[in-house]
Amino acid sequence: MTDKQGIKLFRGEDAPNLSESGTMSAPVFEGDDRAVLAADGPRSPNLLTGNLDEVVYRGEGDDGMSLVRAWFGPHYVLPRHTHDGDCLYYVVAGSLKMGSQELQAGDGFFVPCNAPYGYEAGPDGVVVLEFRQRTSFGIQVPEGQLAGLRRLAAAAEAYGDDWAERRDVVARAAR
């Protein structure tokens, strides 16, 4: 909805997830990491239950603003990756560990275009807001992320049932 001054309202209940919205591309893996992971064998069906994202706002045109709300369950490992656009992150709830730094609710971080980063959600999970001056962006996983990807798979095995329960609560609360 837009009024005469260009103000646009948006509703959280109308927010599609990243894969539905076309806001973020599918991950592109560099090197042989994907083939090595495939050779490891099947992954836990819980792998995707530890994450819930919603495109709360997506402007018009390539350089329009976008806002994503992302929840990651306890100890969810987000392996190092890059995006082809700058992003400002704000921790709304929970905590995350990025390298040796722990960020709590009220903290945030800025990641410039193509800078590799990753983090692990804290023991209660984390909710972050992602602000971008792009309406679409790509994701690339640099070669050499096997350890992080395997840590994510191990976390899915260990916490998958908990993630599923918490994901349902988070999804209901967002509506």
N, C-alpha and C positions, 0 to 999 in steps of 0.2 A: 504494500500500500504506500503510495507517495502523495504528499500534499503539494501545494503550489511552491513551497520553498525547497523541495527536493528531499524532505525528510522521509526516510523509509523505516517503517516498523517491521519487525520480524518476530515470529513466535517460535519458541523452542519446540513446541509440539509438532511443528511442520518441518523440522530439521531432518534431512536425509543423512545417511552415513556417507563416508568418503567414497566408498566403492559405488554406491547408487548414484551419487551426484555427479561423478566425472570430474571432481575437483582435483583429485590426486591420481596420477598414473599408477599402473601396476609397477612393483619394484623391478628394477633392472639390476641384475647381478653381474658384476665384473668378474672376469677370470673363470676359474673352474669350481668355485664354491658350490654352486647349485648342483653340478654333477657329483661332487664329492658327497654332498648331503643326500642326494638320491641313492647313492651307493650304500649309505648308512642304513637304509631301510625305512620302513614306514614311520611317520611322525604321529605323535599323540593327537587324537581327535580334539583334545582340549586346547590345542595351540591357539586357536582364534577366540576362545571364550574369555581370555584375559584382557581383552581390549574392546572398548566401545567408543566409537567416534561419531560426531554429528557435525555437519556443516550448518552452523547456526545462522550464518549470514554469508551470502555470496553475491557481490555486486555485479555490475555489468561491465563488459569489455575486459581485455586482458589485464589491465592495470587497476581494475576495481579492487576494493577491499574484500577480504574474506576473514571469517572468524570460525574456527573449529574448536569444539569442546571435546577433549579426549580423556577417557578414563582408562587406567591400566591397573589391573589387580595386583595384590601384594606380590612383590618380588618378580614382577613381569620384567623381562630383560628386553630392552629395545636396542638391538645391536647397532653399531656405528653405521651411519648412512648419511647421505647428503640430499639436499633439495635444491632445485634450480631457482630459488628465490629466497630473499631474506625472510626471517621469521622472528617474532618477538613472542616469548612464552611467559605465561604467568601461572604460578601454582595456586590453584583455588583451594584445594583440600589435600590432605595427606602429605607425603614427602617423596623425594626422589634423590638418588645418589648419582652424581655425574663426576666421574673420576674420583678425586678425594673429597669433593664438596658435597654436602648434604643441603638440599633446598627444602624449605618448609612452606606451608601456606603463607602467602604474602610475598614470597620471593619470586624471582624470575630470571630469565636469561635471554640473550639475543644471539642468534646464529645467522651469520652472513651467508649469502648465496654460496653454495658448493663447499661449505666448511663441514668436514665430517664430525659427527657427534653421536652419542648414544647415552642411555642412562638406564638405571634400574629403579623401578617403583619401590617405595619403602614398605615396611611391614603391614601397613594399612592400605596400601595402594596409593594412587595419586590421580588427581584431576587437574588437567592443565587447559588453559585457553591458548590458542595459537592464532596470532594476529599476523596477517600478510597483506601486502599491497599487490596481490595477484589473485585472480579468480581461479586459476588452474596452476598446478605445479607438479613436477616430476619427483621421483624418489629413486636414488641409485645406491646400491650397496657395494662399497669398494671391496676388492679382493682381499682376502685375509681375515674374514669375519667368522670363520668356522667356529672358533671357541665361543663367541657370543651367541651364535645361532644354536649351538649345542646347549649352551646354558639356558637359553629360552626353552628349548625342547625339554630339558630336565625340569625346569620350573613348571611347565605345563603338566608334566607327569605328577609332580609333587603337590601342586596347588590347583589343579584343574577343577575339582569338585567345588572348592571354595570360590574360585573365580566364577563358576557358573551361577552359584547362589548370589554372589555379590553383584554380578552383571545384571541379573533380573531386578534386584533392588534399585540399582543405578538407573536402569532403563525406565522403571516405573516412576522414579523420582523426577526424571527429566521430562516426563509427560505431564 
